[in-house]
Amino acid sequence: MLAIAAAIVFGIWLLLDLFDTNLGAPDLFNFSTMASLGLLLLSLYLAGVGSGPRAGGGSGSGRRFYGRRPGRG
């Protein structure tokens, strides 16, 4: 989810750069602010923050095989 948010931030920044606009706030939407926000979101994603529920959390997610696993000859 955070990787998608980072992609959205970088996409908005690209559009703002291509259309050469600052939306009336040149200090808020400058390169370093948008790049820092995008890289922060990417680093949080790579660190595993906000990646969703983990498998095997005790809520019955995923498959459990007791004994022989099917299809293992």
C-alpha positions as CSV (number, residue, x, y, z in Angstrom):
1,M,0.0,0.0,0.0
2,L,2.8,2.4,0.8
3,A,4.5,1.6,-2.5
4,I,1.3,2.6,-4.3
5,A,1.2,5.8,-2.3
6,A,4.8,6.5,-3.2
7,A,4.0,5.9,-6.9
8,I,1.1,8.3,-6.6
9,V,3.4,11.0,-5.0
10,F,6.0,10.6,-7.7
11,G,3.3,10.6,-10.4
12,I,1.8,13.9,-9.1
13,W,5.2,15.4,-8.8
14,L,6.0,14.4,-12.4
15,L,2.7,16.0,-13.6
16,L,3.4,19.2,-11.7
17,D,6.9,19.3,-13.2
18,L,5.7,18.6,-16.7
19,F,3.0,21.3,-16.5
20,D,5.4,23.7,-14.8
21,T,3.1,24.7,-11.9
22,N,3.6,25.0,-8.2
23,L,-0.1,25.2,-7.2
24,G,0.4,28.5,-5.5
25,A,2.8,27.1,-2.9
26,P,6.3,27.1,-4.3
27,D,7.9,26.2,-0.9
28,L,5.5,23.3,-0.3
29,F,5.7,21.5,-3.7
30,N,9.4,21.7,-4.4
31,F,11.6,18.9,-5.6
32,S,13.2,18.1,-2.2
33,T,9.9,17.9,-0.4
34,M,8.2,15.6,-2.9
35,A,11.3,13.4,-3.3
36,S,11.7,13.1,0.5
37,L,8.0,12.1,0.8
38,G,8.2,9.6,-1.9
39,L,11.5,8.1,-0.6
40,L,10.0,7.9,2.9
41,L,7.0,6.0,1.7
42,L,9.2,3.6,-0.3
43,S,11.6,3.0,2.6
44,L,8.6,2.3,4.9
45,Y,7.3,-0.2,2.4
46,L,10.6,-1.9,2.1
47,A,10.9,-2.0,5.9
48,G,7.6,-3.9,6.0
49,V,5.5,-1.2,7.6
50,G,1.9,-1.4,6.4
51,S,2.3,-4.5,4.3
52,G,-0.9,-6.0,5.5
53,P,-1.7,-9.0,7.7
54,R,0.9,-11.7,8.2
55,A,0.2,-15.3,7.3
56,G,-0.2,-17.6,10.2
57,G,-1.4,-14.9,12.6
58,G,-3.8,-17.3,14.3
59,S,-6.9,-16.2,12.4
60,G,-7.0,-19.2,10.1
61,S,-5.3,-17.5,7.2
62,G,-3.5,-19.7,4.7
63,R,-3.6,-23.5,4.3
64,R,-2.6,-25.9,7.0
65,F,-1.7,-29.5,6.2
66,Y,-1.7,-32.1,8.9
67,G,0.1,-35.3,8.0
68,R,1.0,-35.8,4.4
69,R,0.7,-32.9,2.1
70,P,-1.4,-33.6,-1.0
71,G,0.4,-34.0,-4.3
72,R,3.7,-35.0,-2.7
73,G,3.9,-38.5,-4.1
